[in-house]
Amino acid sequence: MTTINPYLNFNGNTEEVFHFYQSVFGGEFLSVNRYKEVHSAEELGAGEGEKIMHISLPIGNGSILMGSDTIERRGKTSAGDNFSISITPDSQEEATRLFNGLSAGGQVTMPLMQAPWGAYFGMFTDKYGIQWMVNYEKHSQQ
């Protein structure tokens, strides 16, 4: 079954924010990845390697709250534009169908492709201004 989860972006304080959310919701982080684990120092600005590239915290019945820090080359984020809807489809074919359908008439910010962390991943803003992420990970499917 395809799932949808919120994905939040912050300007360098994601770790603090998610520790706060963890104190409220409880649970353990499923993942905590830093930019330096995927990008070279040349690709990042000073001090950006330690920023959070991805963090995820399960909340409720199967929902996952996810987030990351925005790095300099992507600009600052502010309230109202600091979230995306993350879709986790059941197959690569479904990922492609959803990506192509929802991005029609919008702006693709990262084409759907194999990502460095192994997922089939892409990002776009739809024609109504909503930011989406499509992330299919073969190993996450049963």
N, C-alpha and C positions, 0 to 999 in steps of 0.2 A: 504494500500500500504506500502510495506517495504521501510524504509528510511535509508540513510547512512549519518553520520555526523562525522566531525573530533573530536578526543579526544586528548587533549594535556597534557603532564606531565612536571612538573617543580620540582626543588630542593628546595622548600620552599617559593617561591615567587609567587605562583599562584594567590593569592588575588590581589597583585599589578598588575600583568599582566592582569588579567581580568578587573580591574578597568580602565586600559589603553584602552583595547579593547572596553569597555563600553563607554568611552569618544569619541571614534571614531565612533562606530556603533550606539550608543544610545541604548535605550531599558532598560528593567529591568531584573534582574536575575530571572530565573525560580526557581532556587534552589541554596542554599549555605549550604553545610553540612561539618561539621568538624569531624575528626577521633574520637574524644572523644564521639560523639553521637552514635557511633556504636561499638567501641572497648573499652575494659577496660584499665585502666592505666598500668596494668601488660603486656598487649600486645604491648604497645607503648613505644618508647624511650622518654627520657626527652624532654619536649616541643612539642612533636608530636601531642598531643591531639588538639591543636589549629590549626594545619595545615588543609588545605582544602582537604577533601576526595572526594568531588564532587561539581562542580559549573557548571551552564549552562546559556548561554546567547543567546537568539534568535537573528539571523541576517538574513537579506534578506527575501525571500519568503519561509518560513518554515524551513530553515536551523537552526541548533542549534550548537553553538560552546561550547564544553564542556572541562573540565579539572580537574586536581588534582595535589596535591603535592605528590612526591615520599617519602615514609618513609624509615628509615634506613635499615630495614630488606630486603627491595626490591632493595637496592643499589642506586647509583646515576644514573641520566639520562643525556644524552648529545644530542646536536643537531644531528638529523638524527635518533635517536632511542627514541625520546620523544613524539611520537604520536601513536595513534591507529585509526583504522576505526571502528566506532560504528554502529552496525546494529540494527534497531528497527523493528522487524517483526510484522506481524498482528496477529499471534497466537503462542501458545506454540509449536504446531506441526511444524510450519514453523521455529521457533527458533531452534528446535532440528535438523531439516533437514539441515538448513544452517550451524549450528555449526558442525555437523558431516561431512558434505561435505567439507567445507573449511578447517577444522582442519586435514583432512586425510593426513597422511605423515608428519604432523607438530608436534608441541609440545604444549600440553594443559597446561596452567599455572593456570587455575582455572576451574574445571569441571562445566558444565552447571547444575545449581541447583537453588533452592529457596535461594535468598540472604537475608541478614538481613533487607534490606529496602523494601522487598516485591516483587521484580522482579525475574523473571526466568533469570539467568545471568550466563555467562561464558566468559573466555578469553583464547586466544591461539595465537601462532605464526604459520602462515602457512608454508608450505614447501619451500616457496620462501622468508621467512624472514619478512613478513608483519604481524604486530600485529593487532588482531581483538578483538572486544568485541561484544557479542550478548546480548541484553537486551530487554526482553519482559515484559511489564507491562500491566496487564489486564485492569486496569482503564484508560490507555492512549488510548485504542482503542474505536472507536465509533461504 
